[in-house]
Amino acid sequence: MAHGFGTLGLAEVHATAAEPDAASLKLLGRIGFEHVRDITEDDGSTTRVLTRRP
């Protein structure tokens, strides 16, 4: 994230994780990512989209 925000000057960084992947979602939340929306995949599964701003 330091590279994205500092070097590249990004306004936000996005991450995705499968809805049942509680460990990844917990880690992303711990490092400042917030849930933005869900995407329903073709196979019926759900992917969570998270965003972090500086």
HULINMO-V319597 format. One record per residue. N is the residue number from 1. RES is the residue in three letters. SS is DSSP state (a for helix, b for strand, c for the rest). D_CENTER is the distance of its C-alpha to the mean C-alpha in Angstrom with 1 decimal. Layout:
# HULINMO-V319597
n->N res->RES ss->SS d_center->D_CENTER
n->N res->RES ss->SS d_center->D_CENTER
This chain:
# HULINMO-V319597
n->1 res->MET ss->c d_center->11.9
n->2 res->ALA ss->a d_center->15.6
n->3 res->HIS ss->a d_center->16.4
n->4 res->GLY ss->a d_center->14.0
n->5 res->PHE ss->a d_center->15.1
n->6 res->GLY ss->a d_center->18.6
n->7 res->THR ss->a d_center->19.9
n->8 res->LEU ss->c d_center->18.2
n->9 res->GLY ss->c d_center->18.1
n->10 res->LEU ss->c d_center->14.7
n->11 res->ALA ss->c d_center->14.2
n->12 res->GLU ss->b d_center->10.4
n->13 res->VAL ss->b d_center->7.7
n->14 res->HIS ss->b d_center->4.8
n->15 res->ALA ss->b d_center->2.7
n->16 res->THR ss->b d_center->4.5
n->17 res->ALA ss->b d_center->6.8
n->18 res->ALA ss->b d_center->10.2
n->19 res->GLU ss->c d_center->11.2
n->20 res->PRO ss->c d_center->14.0
n->21 res->ASP ss->c d_center->12.1
n->22 res->ALA ss->a d_center->12.6
n->23 res->ALA ss->a d_center->12.8
n->24 res->SER ss->a d_center->9.3
n->25 res->LEU ss->a d_center->7.9
n->26 res->LYS ss->a d_center->10.7
n->27 res->LEU ss->a d_center->10.0
n->28 res->LEU ss->a d_center->6.5
n->29 res->GLY ss->a d_center->8.5
n->30 res->ARG ss->a d_center->11.4
n->31 res->ILE ss->c d_center->10.2
n->32 res->GLY ss->c d_center->9.4
n->33 res->PHE ss->c d_center->5.9
n->34 res->GLU ss->b d_center->7.0
n->35 res->HIS ss->b d_center->6.9
n->36 res->VAL ss->b d_center->8.1
n->37 res->ARG ss->b d_center->9.6
n->38 res->ASP ss->b d_center->10.6
n->39 res->ILE ss->b d_center->12.1
n->40 res->THR ss->b d_center->15.3
n->41 res->GLU ss->c d_center->16.1
n->42 res->ASP ss->c d_center->19.8
n->43 res->ASP ss->c d_center->20.5
n->44 res->GLY ss->c d_center->19.5
n->45 res->SER ss->c d_center->16.4
n->46 res->THR ss->b d_center->13.3
n->47 res->THR ss->b d_center->9.8
n->48 res->ARG ss->b d_center->7.1
n->49 res->VAL ss->b d_center->4.9
n->50 res->LEU ss->b d_center->2.9
n->51 res->THR ss->b d_center->5.0
n->52 res->ARG ss->b d_center->7.3
n->53 res->ARG ss->b d_center->10.9
n->54 res->PRO ss->c d_center->13.8
